[in-house]
């Protein structure tokens, strides 16, 4: 019986396969895509992804049903919370200018299976999001024509009474998705130009709304006679924040497009900052004018802006608002169809998804197979499925991606930069003593002694420690941590931080409602998990991090990503149990795809299986002077076939 049980070495090797990270190319600017997008192009893509139907529908819904005029405060808090996640995307997009967004960022820092699951969830998020926006676009256009399209379809095609299917087939929504798919397949330049046109019209309409809205504003609508500024109190503001947070989820299209940016190191951070700032400003100002034009409790949640102008005697303005809404929805559709095939391409290029989706058209330089296939799938979803029950699924996929990207920032910041050769390369523990000079104390590995051996010069005037090592100031108090590899303690602390955040948020969300904890145990658990979170944060901060980088870096690491992690987890736990159930089913399907295909075809798996064609490796040990001592090291106990063994020995220069 015992012989059928897996050995510990096999389990260790299996876990290492699941958590292996992606090996990046030396030249990350090399790509099969067309690097043609400027900072303005990326900024407008981000604005198009964020300022969609939410501006015309979400503001009125939150103002009337959740927060009142204090929806303004909700958007301010939600914008700040989104900024924490956006800064993490900005750093990764600048440092790793490859398509794939959250999937790629997780793959290069956390591990393969986690990256696949993030990509798998983002894939469904974009499909449902695009189909839902298409149905909203169809419904909005149909309402302008007094629902003639809906009535015609129900009369001549019929209706369905089947669970999970729409009441009637929405041919208009499917058609707009097919048209958008055709435009996207023409290339990034055509997609960007089309997005410019719709974004310009949408921003022009928003400017009109703001000017006319302030002219028609009546401050008495915020008075106590109408219920006051915050009729639902602080709880209403925070509930509104949770809803408003999802209005800003479109900025990741910028990170997904970084492989097509001309200068991603500068363009990606700037585009994310500009687009998020403009979108936040638009949401706040539109909320101000909307609640000042008419009393908040009389708003129509389905068409608040158009109805507000109609009630103030400007019915003609409703047509402008409708045109702006349709153009805004078009930009969101383009954003979804632009991002999704590129994330699928990144997964297929790494071998984790079916290889056919990694093909890039030689003329348009876009993943045309992915665009066509997933465009058709979106159109099918919009045509026959009832998407209202699945829209909440968008939230959990987005929040999970934000959480892993924030954790990846901490892990990556405390790792050694590419090209560093840690002491562990020779099989030994790192030297905990302070390093002197930029390269002293390292073991430098060379495949060719005659071509690549360089002498190491030591500069004893400076003290430098590698990223991931304990800071010198904390060494007398935490000396037992000096024996670990650089970054090892930080990785464990990040896992502890996330577990503490999950437990803390679970107590906050379910402690008084579902668990019915007594006051003393509720308070005790809050204190314990808060201490675990803070101690993990302090332990991470006690280690050295990377500073010498030429690209954008998020400030206040690890505090900023940690705040993003705990906020995202809190919002995820506020979702309904049915959303979590559907999420679990989708994860199980993803695991079947990964273990059935991805783990076997992964390029990292093929790289591990490739034989090492190196007869000997030379390790340079820095000495006290310019004279170096070179030791030949055997590559492995079983050399590759056809290669002679190399006798180990010492030689001096």
ABEGO torsion letter per residue (X at the ends): XAAABBBAAAAAAAAAAAABBBBBBABAABBABBBABBAAAAAAAAAAAABBAAAAAAAAAAAAAAAEAAAAAAAAAAAAAAAAAAAAAAAAAAABBBBGEAAAAAAAAAEAAAAAAAAAAAAAAAAAAAAAAAAAAAAAAAAAAGGAAAAAAAAAAEBBBBBGBBABBBAAAAAAAAAAAAAAAAEAAAAAAAAAAAAAAAAAAAAAAAAAAAAABBAAAABAAAGEABAAEAAAAAAAAAAAAAAAAAAAAAAAAAAABABAAAAAAAAAAAAAAAAAAAAAAAAAAAAAABBAAABBAABAAAAAAAAAGBAAAAAAAAAAAAAAAAAAAAAAAAAAAAAAAAAAAAGABBAAAABBBAAAGBBAAAAAAAAAAAAAAAAABBAAAAAAAAAAAAAAAAAAAAAAAAAAAABBBBGBBBAAAAGBBBBABBBBEAABGBBBBBABAAAABBBBBBBAABBBBBBGBBBAAAAAAAAAAAABBBGAAAAAAAAAAAAAAAAAAAAAAAAAAAAGBBAAAAAAAAAAAAAAAAAAAAAAAABBBBABBABBBBBGOAAAAAAAAAAAAAAAAABBAAAAAAAAAAAAAAAAAAAAAAAAABAAAAAAABBBBBABBBBBBBBABABBBBBBBBABABBBBGBBBBBBBBBBX
